[in-house]
């Protein structure tokens, strides 16, 4: 299965790298969470059969977390 390439910085990247200080909460979460283990769990999801290549599952999962934590609507998350 092919995945979309995510070539531009994400919302999370922008928050972390803003003004060089970053977001301490997101940095701490990045240190505490074993993202490799999360990605392993996400691999068990079924593959889409049609349509454009999907974004990587871990990227989408992190986006959903940001959406919940920051109270973002779908358009705001985009």
NUDO-108748 format. One record per atom (N, C-alpha, C, O, CB): residue number from 1; residue in one letter; atom name; x, y, z. Coordinates in Angstrom, 1 decimal. Glycine has a CB too. Layout:
N
+-----+----+----+--------+--------+--------+
|   i | aa | at |      X |      Y |      Z |
+-----+----+----+--------+--------+--------+
| NUM |  A | CA |      X |      Y |      Z |
...
+-----+----+----+--------+--------+--------+
END
This chain:
78
+-----+----+----+--------+--------+--------+
|   i | aa | at |      X |      Y |      Z |
+-----+----+----+--------+--------+--------+
|   1 |  X |  N |    0.8 |   -1.2 |    0.0 |
|   1 |  X | CA |    0.0 |    0.0 |    0.0 |
|   1 |  X |  C |    0.9 |    1.2 |    0.0 |
|   1 |  X |  O |    1.8 |    1.3 |    0.8 |
|   1 |  X | CB |   -1.0 |    0.0 |    1.2 |
|   2 |  X |  N |    0.6 |    2.2 |   -0.9 |
|   2 |  X | CA |    1.3 |    3.4 |   -0.9 |
|   2 |  X |  C |    0.6 |    4.5 |    0.0 |
|   2 |  X |  O |   -0.6 |    4.4 |    0.2 |
|   2 |  X | CB |    1.5 |    4.0 |   -2.3 |
|   3 |  X |  N |    1.4 |    5.4 |    0.5 |
|   3 |  X | CA |    0.8 |    6.4 |    1.4 |
|   3 |  X |  C |    1.2 |    7.8 |    0.8 |
|   3 |  X |  O |    2.2 |    7.9 |    0.1 |
|   3 |  X | CB |    1.3 |    6.3 |    2.8 |
|   4 |  X |  N |    0.4 |    8.8 |    1.1 |
|   4 |  X | CA |    0.7 |   10.2 |    0.7 |
|   4 |  X |  C |    2.0 |   10.6 |    1.4 |
|   4 |  X |  O |    2.3 |   10.1 |    2.5 |
|   4 |  X | CB |   -0.4 |   11.1 |    1.0 |
|   5 |  X |  N |    2.7 |   11.4 |    0.7 |
|   5 |  X | CA |    3.9 |   11.9 |    1.3 |
|   5 |  X |  C |    3.5 |   13.2 |    2.0 |
|   5 |  X |  O |    2.9 |   14.1 |    1.4 |
|   5 |  X | CB |    5.1 |   12.2 |    0.3 |
|   6 |  X |  N |    3.9 |   13.4 |    3.2 |
|   6 |  X | CA |    3.6 |   14.6 |    4.0 |
|   6 |  X |  C |    4.8 |   15.4 |    3.9 |
|   6 |  X |  O |    5.8 |   15.3 |    4.8 |
|   6 |  X | CB |    3.2 |   14.2 |    5.5 |
|   7 |  X |  N |    4.9 |   16.4 |    3.0 |
|   7 |  X | CA |    6.1 |   17.2 |    2.8 |
|   7 |  X |  C |    6.1 |   18.5 |    3.5 |
|   7 |  X |  O |    7.1 |   19.1 |    3.6 |
|   7 |  X | CB |    6.2 |   17.4 |    1.3 |
|   8 |  X |  N |    4.9 |   19.0 |    3.9 |
|   8 |  X | CA |    4.9 |   20.3 |    4.6 |
|   8 |  X |  C |    4.8 |   20.1 |    6.1 |
|   8 |  X |  O |    4.3 |   19.1 |    6.5 |
|   8 |  X | CB |    3.8 |   21.1 |    4.0 |
|   9 |  X |  N |    5.3 |   21.1 |    6.8 |
|   9 |  X | CA |    5.2 |   21.0 |    8.3 |
|   9 |  X |  C |    3.7 |   20.9 |    8.7 |
|   9 |  X |  O |    2.8 |   21.5 |    8.1 |
|   9 |  X | CB |    5.8 |   22.2 |    9.0 |
|  10 |  X |  N |    3.5 |   20.1 |    9.7 |
|  10 |  X | CA |    2.1 |   19.9 |   10.3 |
|  10 |  X |  C |    1.8 |   21.0 |   11.3 |
|  10 |  X |  O |    2.7 |   21.8 |   11.6 |
|  10 |  X | CB |    2.0 |   18.5 |   10.9 |
|  11 |  X |  N |    0.5 |   21.0 |   11.7 |
|  11 |  X | CA |    0.1 |   22.0 |   12.7 |
|  11 |  X |  C |    1.0 |   21.8 |   14.0 |
|  11 |  X |  O |    1.4 |   22.7 |   14.6 |
|  11 |  X | CB |   -1.4 |   21.8 |   13.1 |
|  12 |  X |  N |    1.2 |   20.5 |   14.3 |
|  12 |  X | CA |    2.0 |   20.2 |   15.5 |
|  12 |  X |  C |    3.4 |   20.7 |   15.3 |
|  12 |  X |  O |    4.0 |   21.2 |   16.3 |
|  12 |  X | CB |    2.0 |   18.6 |   15.8 |
|  13 |  X |  N |    4.0 |   20.5 |   14.2 |
|  13 |  X | CA |    5.3 |   21.0 |   13.9 |
|  13 |  X |  C |    5.4 |   22.6 |   14.1 |
|  13 |  X |  O |    6.3 |   23.1 |   14.7 |
|  13 |  X | CB |    5.8 |   20.7 |   12.5 |
|  14 |  X |  N |    4.3 |   23.2 |   13.6 |
|  14 |  X | CA |    4.3 |   24.7 |   13.8 |
|  14 |  X |  C |    4.2 |   25.1 |   15.2 |
|  14 |  X |  O |    4.8 |   26.0 |   15.7 |
|  14 |  X | CB |    3.1 |   25.2 |   13.0 |
|  15 |  X |  N |    3.4 |   24.3 |   16.0 |
|  15 |  X | CA |    3.3 |   24.6 |   17.5 |
|  15 |  X |  C |    4.6 |   24.4 |   18.2 |
|  15 |  X |  O |    5.0 |   25.2 |   19.1 |
|  15 |  X | CB |    2.2 |   23.8 |   18.1 |
|  16 |  X |  N |    5.3 |   23.3 |   17.8 |
|  16 |  X | CA |    6.5 |   23.0 |   18.5 |
|  16 |  X |  C |    7.7 |   23.9 |   18.1 |
|  16 |  X |  O |    8.5 |   24.3 |   19.0 |
|  16 |  X | CB |    6.9 |   21.5 |   18.2 |
|  17 |  X |  N |    7.7 |   24.3 |   16.9 |
|  17 |  X | CA |    8.9 |   25.1 |   16.4 |
|  17 |  X |  C |    8.6 |   26.6 |   16.5 |
|  17 |  X |  O |    9.5 |   27.4 |   16.1 |
|  17 |  X | CB |    9.2 |   24.7 |   15.1 |
|  18 |  X |  N |    7.4 |   27.1 |   16.9 |
|  18 |  X | CA |    7.1 |   28.5 |   17.0 |
|  18 |  X |  C |    8.0 |   29.3 |   17.8 |
|  18 |  X |  O |    8.2 |   28.9 |   19.0 |
|  18 |  X | CB |    5.6 |   28.7 |   17.5 |
|  19 |  X |  N |    8.6 |   30.3 |   17.3 |
|  19 |  X | CA |    9.5 |   31.2 |   18.0 |
|  19 |  X |  C |   10.7 |   30.5 |   18.7 |
|  19 |  X |  O |   11.3 |   31.0 |   19.6 |
|  19 |  X | CB |    8.8 |   32.0 |   19.0 |
|  20 |  X |  N |   11.0 |   29.3 |   18.2 |
|  20 |  X | CA |   12.1 |   28.6 |   18.8 |
|  20 |  X |  C |   11.9 |   27.9 |   20.2 |
|  20 |  X |  O |   12.7 |   27.1 |   20.6 |
|  20 |  X | CB |   13.3 |   29.5 |   18.9 |
|  21 |  X |  N |   10.8 |   28.3 |   20.8 |
|  21 |  X | CA |   10.6 |   27.8 |   22.2 |
|  21 |  X |  C |    9.8 |   26.5 |   22.1 |
|  21 |  X |  O |   10.0 |   25.6 |   22.9 |
|  21 |  X | CB |    9.8 |   28.9 |   23.0 |
|  22 |  X |  N |    8.9 |   26.5 |   21.2 |
|  22 |  X | CA |    8.0 |   25.3 |   21.1 |
|  22 |  X |  C |    6.9 |   25.2 |   22.1 |
|  22 |  X |  O |    6.8 |   26.1 |   22.9 |
|  22 |  X | CB |    8.9 |   24.0 |   21.2 |
|  23 |  X |  N |    6.2 |   24.2 |   22.0 |
|  23 |  X | CA |    5.1 |   24.0 |   23.0 |
|  23 |  X |  C |    5.5 |   23.0 |   24.0 |
|  23 |  X |  O |    5.6 |   21.8 |   23.6 |
|  23 |  X | CB |    3.7 |   23.6 |   22.2 |
|  24 |  X |  N |    5.7 |   23.3 |   25.2 |
|  24 |  X | CA |    6.3 |   22.4 |   26.2 |
|  24 |  X |  C |    5.4 |   21.2 |   26.4 |
|  24 |  X |  O |    5.8 |   20.1 |   26.6 |
|  24 |  X | CB |    6.4 |   23.1 |   27.5 |
|  25 |  X |  N |    4.0 |   21.4 |   26.3 |
|  25 |  X | CA |    3.1 |   20.3 |   26.5 |
|  25 |  X |  C |    3.3 |   19.2 |   25.4 |
|  25 |  X |  O |    3.3 |   18.0 |   25.7 |
|  25 |  X | CB |    1.7 |   20.8 |   26.6 |
|  26 |  X |  N |    3.4 |   19.7 |   24.2 |
|  26 |  X | CA |    3.5 |   18.8 |   23.0 |
|  26 |  X |  C |    4.9 |   18.1 |   23.1 |
|  26 |  X |  O |    5.0 |   16.9 |   22.7 |
|  26 |  X | CB |    3.3 |   19.5 |   21.7 |
|  27 |  X |  N |    5.9 |   18.8 |   23.5 |
|  27 |  X | CA |    7.2 |   18.2 |   23.6 |
|  27 |  X |  C |    7.2 |   17.1 |   24.6 |
|  27 |  X |  O |    7.8 |   16.0 |   24.4 |
|  27 |  X | CB |    8.3 |   19.3 |   24.0 |
|  28 |  X |  N |    6.6 |   17.4 |   25.7 |
|  28 |  X | CA |    6.5 |   16.4 |   26.8 |
|  28 |  X |  C |    5.7 |   15.1 |   26.4 |
|  28 |  X |  O |    6.1 |   14.0 |   26.7 |
|  28 |  X | CB |    5.8 |   17.0 |   28.1 |
|  29 |  X |  N |    4.6 |   15.3 |   25.7 |
|  29 |  X | CA |    3.8 |   14.2 |   25.2 |
|  29 |  X |  C |    4.7 |   13.4 |   24.2 |
|  29 |  X |  O |    4.7 |   12.2 |   24.2 |
|  29 |  X | CB |    2.6 |   14.7 |   24.5 |
|  30 |  X |  N |    5.5 |   14.1 |   23.3 |
|  30 |  X | CA |    6.3 |   13.4 |   22.4 |
|  30 |  X |  C |    7.4 |   12.5 |   23.1 |
|  30 |  X |  O |    7.8 |   11.5 |   22.6 |
|  30 |  X | CB |    7.0 |   14.4 |   21.5 |
|  31 |  X |  N |    7.8 |   13.0 |   24.3 |
|  31 |  X | CA |    8.8 |   12.2 |   25.1 |
|  31 |  X |  C |    8.2 |   11.0 |   25.8 |
|  31 |  X |  O |    8.8 |   10.0 |   25.9 |
|  31 |  X | CB |    9.5 |   13.1 |   26.1 |
|  32 |  X |  N |    6.9 |   11.2 |   26.2 |
|  32 |  X | CA |    6.3 |   10.2 |   27.0 |
|  32 |  X |  C |    5.6 |    9.1 |   26.2 |
|  32 |  X |  O |    5.6 |    7.9 |   26.6 |
|  32 |  X | CB |    5.2 |   10.8 |   27.9 |
|  33 |  X |  N |    5.1 |    9.4 |   25.0 |
|  33 |  X | CA |    4.4 |    8.4 |   24.2 |
|  33 |  X |  C |    5.4 |    7.6 |   23.3 |
|  33 |  X |  O |    6.2 |    8.2 |   22.7 |
|  33 |  X | CB |    3.3 |    9.1 |   23.4 |
|  34 |  X |  N |    5.2 |    6.3 |   23.3 |
|  34 |  X | CA |    5.9 |    5.4 |   22.5 |
|  34 |  X |  C |    5.2 |    5.4 |   21.1 |
|  34 |  X |  O |    4.4 |    4.5 |   20.9 |
|  34 |  X | CB |    6.1 |    4.0 |   23.1 |
|  35 |  X |  N |    5.6 |    6.3 |   20.2 |
|  35 |  X | CA |    4.8 |    6.4 |   19.0 |
|  35 |  X |  C |    5.0 |    5.1 |   18.1 |
|  35 |  X |  O |    4.2 |    4.8 |   17.3 |
|  35 |  X | CB |    5.3 |    7.6 |   18.2 |
|  36 |  X |  N |    6.1 |    4.5 |   18.2 |
|  36 |  X | CA |    6.4 |    3.2 |   17.5 |
|  36 |  X |  C |    5.3 |    2.2 |   17.9 |
|  36 |  X |  O |    4.8 |    1.4 |   17.0 |
|  36 |  X | CB |    7.8 |    2.7 |   17.7 |
|  37 |  X |  N |    5.0 |    2.1 |   19.2 |
|  37 |  X | CA |    4.0 |    1.1 |   19.6 |
|  37 |  X |  C |    2.6 |    1.5 |   19.1 |
|  37 |  X |  O |    1.8 |    0.6 |   18.8 |
|  37 |  X | CB |    4.1 |    1.0 |   21.2 |
|  38 |  X |  N |    2.3 |    2.8 |   19.1 |
|  38 |  X | CA |    1.0 |    3.2 |   18.6 |
|  38 |  X |  C |    0.9 |    2.9 |   17.1 |
|  38 |  X |  O |   -0.1 |    2.4 |   16.7 |
|  38 |  X | CB |    0.9 |    4.8 |   18.8 |
|  39 |  X |  N |    2.0 |    3.1 |   16.4 |
|  39 |  X | CA |    2.0 |    2.8 |   15.0 |
|  39 |  X |  C |    1.8 |    1.3 |   14.7 |
|  39 |  X |  O |    1.1 |    1.0 |   13.8 |
|  39 |  X | CB |    3.3 |    3.3 |   14.3 |
|  40 |  X |  N |    2.3 |    0.5 |   15.6 |
|  40 |  X | CA |    2.2 |   -0.9 |   15.4 |
|  40 |  X |  C |    0.7 |   -1.3 |   15.6 |
|  40 |  X |  O |    0.2 |   -2.1 |   14.9 |
|  40 |  X | CB |    3.0 |   -1.7 |   16.5 |
|  41 |  X |  N |    0.0 |   -0.7 |   16.5 |
|  41 |  X | CA |   -1.4 |   -1.0 |   16.8 |
|  41 |  X |  C |   -2.2 |   -0.5 |   15.6 |
|  41 |  X |  O |   -3.1 |   -1.2 |   15.1 |
|  41 |  X | CB |   -1.9 |   -0.3 |   18.1 |
|  42 |  X |  N |   -1.9 |    0.7 |   15.0 |
|  42 |  X | CA |   -2.6 |    1.3 |   13.9 |
|  42 |  X |  C |   -2.4 |    0.4 |   12.6 |
|  42 |  X |  O |   -3.3 |    0.5 |   11.8 |
|  42 |  X | CB |   -2.2 |    2.7 |   13.7 |
|  43 |  X |  N |   -1.4 |   -0.3 |   12.5 |
|  43 |  X | CA |   -1.2 |   -1.2 |   11.3 |
|  43 |  X |  C |   -2.2 |   -2.2 |   11.2 |
|  43 |  X |  O |   -2.5 |   -2.7 |   10.1 |
|  43 |  X | CB |    0.2 |   -1.8 |   11.4 |
|  44 |  X |  N |   -2.9 |   -2.6 |   12.3 |
|  44 |  X | CA |   -3.9 |   -3.6 |   12.3 |
|  44 |  X |  C |   -5.2 |   -3.1 |   11.6 |
|  44 |  X |  O |   -6.1 |   -3.9 |   11.4 |
|  44 |  X | CB |   -4.2 |   -4.1 |   13.7 |
|  45 |  X |  N |   -5.4 |   -1.8 |   11.3 |
|  45 |  X | CA |   -6.6 |   -1.3 |   10.7 |
|  45 |  X |  C |   -6.6 |   -1.8 |    9.2 |
|  45 |  X |  O |   -5.6 |   -2.0 |    8.6 |
|  45 |  X | CB |   -6.6 |    0.2 |   10.8 |
|  46 |  X |  N |   -7.8 |   -2.0 |    8.7 |
|  46 |  X | CA |   -7.9 |   -2.5 |    7.3 |
|  46 |  X |  C |   -7.4 |   -1.4 |    6.3 |
|  46 |  X |  O |   -7.6 |   -0.2 |    6.6 |
|  46 |  X | CB |   -9.4 |   -2.8 |    7.0 |
|  47 |  X |  N |   -6.9 |   -1.9 |    5.2 |
|  47 |  X | CA |   -6.4 |   -1.0 |    4.2 |
|  47 |  X |  C |   -7.6 |   -0.5 |    3.3 |
|  47 |  X |  O |   -8.5 |   -1.3 |    3.0 |
|  47 |  X | CB |   -5.3 |   -1.7 |    3.3 |
|  48 |  X |  N |   -7.6 |    0.7 |    2.9 |
|  48 |  X | CA |   -8.6 |    1.2 |    1.9 |
|  48 |  X |  C |   -8.5 |    0.5 |    0.6 |
|  48 |  X |  O |   -7.4 |    0.2 |    0.1 |
|  48 |  X | CB |   -8.6 |    2.7 |    1.8 |
|  49 |  X |  N |   -9.6 |    0.2 |    0.0 |
|  49 |  X | CA |   -9.5 |   -0.6 |   -1.3 |
|  49 |  X |  C |   -9.6 |    0.4 |   -2.5 |
|  49 |  X |  O |   -9.1 |    0.0 |   -3.6 |
|  49 |  X | CB |  -10.7 |   -1.5 |   -1.4 |
|  50 |  X |  N |  -10.1 |    1.6 |   -2.3 |
|  50 |  X | CA |  -10.2 |    2.5 |   -3.5 |
|  50 |  X |  C |   -9.8 |    3.9 |   -3.1 |
|  50 |  X |  O |   -9.5 |    4.2 |   -1.9 |
|  50 |  X | CB |  -11.7 |    2.5 |   -4.0 |
|  51 |  X |  N |   -9.8 |    4.8 |   -4.1 |
|  51 |  X | CA |   -9.5 |    6.2 |   -3.8 |
|  51 |  X |  C |   -8.0 |    6.5 |   -3.8 |
|  51 |  X |  O |   -7.2 |    5.7 |   -4.1 |
|  51 |  X | CB |  -10.1 |    6.5 |   -2.5 |
|  52 |  X |  N |   -7.8 |    7.8 |   -3.5 |
|  52 |  X | CA |   -6.4 |    8.3 |   -3.4 |
|  52 |  X |  C |   -5.6 |    7.6 |   -2.3 |
|  52 |  X |  O |   -6.2 |    7.1 |   -1.4 |
|  52 |  X | CB |   -6.4 |    9.8 |   -3.3 |
|  53 |  X |  N |   -4.3 |    7.6 |   -2.4 |
|  53 |  X | CA |   -3.5 |    7.0 |   -1.3 |
|  53 |  X |  C |   -3.8 |    7.8 |    0.0 |
|  53 |  X |  O |   -3.9 |    9.0 |    0.0 |
|  53 |  X | CB |   -2.0 |    7.1 |   -1.7 |
|  54 |  X |  N |   -3.9 |    7.0 |    1.0 |
|  54 |  X | CA |   -4.2 |    7.6 |    2.3 |
|  54 |  X |  C |   -3.0 |    8.3 |    2.9 |
|  54 |  X |  O |   -1.8 |    8.0 |    2.6 |
|  54 |  X | CB |   -4.8 |    6.6 |    3.3 |
|  55 |  X |  N |   -3.2 |    9.2 |    3.9 |
|  55 |  X | CA |   -2.1 |    9.7 |    4.7 |
|  55 |  X |  C |   -1.6 |    8.6 |    5.6 |
|  55 |  X |  O |   -2.4 |    7.7 |    6.0 |
|  55 |  X | CB |   -2.5 |   11.0 |    5.4 |
|  56 |  X |  N |   -0.4 |    8.7 |    6.1 |
|  56 |  X | CA |    0.1 |    7.7 |    7.1 |
|  56 |  X |  C |   -0.8 |    7.7 |    8.3 |
|  56 |  X |  O |   -1.3 |    8.7 |    8.8 |
|  56 |  X | CB |    1.5 |    8.0 |    7.5 |
|  57 |  X |  N |   -1.1 |    6.5 |    8.8 |
|  57 |  X | CA |   -2.0 |    6.4 |    9.9 |
|  57 |  X |  C |   -1.6 |    7.1 |   11.2 |
|  57 |  X |  O |   -2.4 |    7.7 |   11.9 |
|  57 |  X | CB |   -2.2 |    4.9 |   10.2 |
|  58 |  X |  N |   -0.3 |    7.1 |   11.4 |
|  58 |  X | CA |    0.2 |    7.8 |   12.6 |
|  58 |  X |  C |    0.0 |    9.3 |   12.5 |
|  58 |  X |  O |   -0.3 |    9.9 |   13.5 |
|  58 |  X | CB |    1.7 |    7.5 |   12.9 |
|  59 |  X |  N |    0.2 |    9.8 |   11.3 |
|  59 |  X | CA |    0.0 |   11.3 |   11.1 |
|  59 |  X |  C |   -1.5 |   11.6 |   11.4 |
|  59 |  X |  O |   -1.8 |   12.6 |   12.0 |
|  59 |  X | CB |    0.4 |   11.7 |    9.7 |
|  60 |  X |  N |   -2.4 |   10.8 |   10.9 |
|  60 |  X | CA |   -3.8 |   11.0 |   11.1 |
|  60 |  X |  C |   -4.2 |   10.9 |   12.5 |
|  60 |  X |  O |   -5.0 |   11.7 |   13.1 |
|  60 |  X | CB |   -4.7 |   10.1 |   10.2 |
|  61 |  X |  N |   -3.6 |    9.9 |   13.2 |
|  61 |  X | CA |   -3.9 |    9.7 |   14.6 |
|  61 |  X |  C |   -3.5 |   10.9 |   15.5 |
|  61 |  X |  O |   -4.2 |   11.4 |   16.3 |
|  61 |  X | CB |   -3.2 |    8.4 |   15.2 |
|  62 |  X |  N |   -2.3 |   11.4 |   15.2 |
|  62 |  X | CA |   -1.8 |   12.6 |   15.9 |
|  62 |  X |  C |   -2.7 |   13.8 |   15.6 |
|  62 |  X |  O |   -2.9 |   14.6 |   16.4 |
|  62 |  X | CB |   -0.3 |   12.9 |   15.5 |
|  63 |  X |  N |   -3.1 |   13.9 |   14.3 |
|  63 |  X | CA |   -4.0 |   15.0 |   14.0 |
|  63 |  X |  C |   -5.3 |   15.0 |   14.8 |
|  63 |  X |  O |   -5.8 |   16.0 |   15.2 |
|  63 |  X | CB |   -4.3 |   15.0 |   12.5 |
|  64 |  X |  N |   -5.9 |   13.8 |   14.9 |
|  64 |  X | CA |   -7.1 |   13.6 |   15.7 |
|  64 |  X |  C |   -6.8 |   14.0 |   17.2 |
|  64 |  X |  O |   -7.7 |   14.5 |   17.8 |
|  64 |  X | CB |   -7.6 |   12.2 |   15.6 |
|  65 |  X |  N |   -5.7 |   13.6 |   17.7 |
|  65 |  X | CA |   -5.4 |   14.0 |   19.1 |
|  65 |  X |  C |   -5.3 |   15.5 |   19.2 |
|  65 |  X |  O |   -5.9 |   16.1 |   20.2 |
|  65 |  X | CB |   -4.0 |   13.4 |   19.5 |
|  66 |  X |  N |   -4.6 |   16.2 |   18.3 |
|  66 |  X | CA |   -4.6 |   17.6 |   18.3 |
|  66 |  X |  C |   -6.0 |   18.3 |   18.2 |
|  66 |  X |  O |   -6.3 |   19.2 |   18.9 |
|  66 |  X | CB |   -3.7 |   18.2 |   17.2 |
|  67 |  X |  N |   -6.8 |   17.7 |   17.4 |
|  67 |  X | CA |   -8.2 |   18.2 |   17.2 |
|  67 |  X |  C |   -8.9 |   18.1 |   18.6 |
|  67 |  X |  O |   -9.6 |   19.1 |   18.9 |
|  67 |  X | CB |   -8.9 |   17.4 |   16.2 |
|  68 |  X |  N |   -8.8 |   17.0 |   19.3 |
|  68 |  X | CA |   -9.5 |   16.9 |   20.6 |
|  68 |  X |  C |   -8.9 |   17.8 |   21.6 |
|  68 |  X |  O |   -9.6 |   18.5 |   22.3 |
|  68 |  X | CB |   -9.4 |   15.4 |   21.0 |
|  69 |  X |  N |   -7.6 |   17.9 |   21.7 |
|  69 |  X | CA |   -6.9 |   18.6 |   22.8 |
|  69 |  X |  C |   -7.1 |   20.1 |   22.6 |
|  69 |  X |  O |   -7.3 |   20.9 |   23.6 |
|  69 |  X | CB |   -5.4 |   18.4 |   22.8 |
|  70 |  X |  N |   -7.2 |   20.6 |   21.3 |
|  70 |  X | CA |   -7.3 |   22.1 |   21.1 |
|  70 |  X |  C |   -8.7 |   22.5 |   20.6 |
|  70 |  X |  O |   -8.9 |   23.6 |   20.3 |
|  70 |  X | CB |   -6.3 |   22.5 |   20.0 |
|  71 |  X |  N |   -9.7 |   21.5 |   20.6 |
|  71 |  X | CA |  -11.0 |   21.9 |   20.3 |
|  71 |  X |  C |  -11.2 |   22.4 |   18.9 |
|  71 |  X |  O |  -11.9 |   23.4 |   18.7 |
|  71 |  X | CB |  -11.6 |   22.9 |   21.3 |
|  72 |  X |  N |  -10.5 |   21.8 |   17.9 |
|  72 |  X | CA |  -10.5 |   22.2 |   16.6 |
|  72 |  X |  C |  -11.7 |   21.6 |   15.8 |
|  72 |  X |  O |  -12.0 |   20.4 |   16.0 |
|  72 |  X | CB |   -9.2 |   21.9 |   15.9 |
|  73 |  X |  N |  -12.3 |   22.3 |   14.9 |
|  73 |  X | CA |  -13.3 |   21.8 |   14.0 |
|  73 |  X |  C |  -12.5 |   21.1 |   12.9 |
|  73 |  X |  O |  -11.3 |   21.2 |   12.8 |
|  73 |  X | CB |  -14.3 |   22.9 |   13.4 |
|  74 |  X |  N |  -13.2 |   20.4 |   12.0 |
|  74 |  X | CA |  -12.5 |   19.7 |   10.9 |
|  74 |  X |  C |  -11.8 |   20.7 |   10.0 |
|  74 |  X |  O |  -10.7 |   20.5 |    9.6 |
|  74 |  X | CB |  -13.6 |   18.9 |   10.1 |
|  75 |  X |  N |  -12.5 |   21.8 |    9.6 |
|  75 |  X | CA |  -11.8 |   22.8 |    8.7 |
|  75 |  X |  C |  -10.6 |   23.4 |    9.4 |
|  75 |  X |  O |   -9.6 |   23.7 |    8.8 |
|  75 |  X | CB |  -12.8 |   23.9 |    8.3 |
|  76 |  X |  N |  -10.7 |   23.7 |   10.7 |
|  76 |  X | CA |   -9.6 |   24.2 |   11.5 |
|  76 |  X |  C |   -8.4 |   23.3 |   11.5 |
|  76 |  X |  O |   -7.3 |   23.7 |   11.4 |
|  76 |  X | CB |  -10.0 |   24.6 |   12.9 |
|  77 |  X |  N |   -8.7 |   22.0 |   11.6 |
|  77 |  X | CA |   -7.7 |   21.0 |   11.6 |
|  77 |  X |  C |   -6.9 |   20.9 |   10.3 |
|  77 |  X |  O |   -5.7 |   20.8 |   10.2 |
|  77 |  X | CB |   -8.2 |   19.6 |   12.0 |
|  78 |  X |  N |   -7.7 |   21.1 |    9.2 |
|  78 |  X | CA |   -7.1 |   21.1 |    7.9 |
|  78 |  X |  C |   -6.1 |   22.2 |    7.8 |
|  78 |  X |  O |   -5.4 |   22.4 |    6.7 |
|  78 |  X | CB |   -8.1 |   21.2 |    6.8 |
+-----+----+----+--------+--------+--------+
END
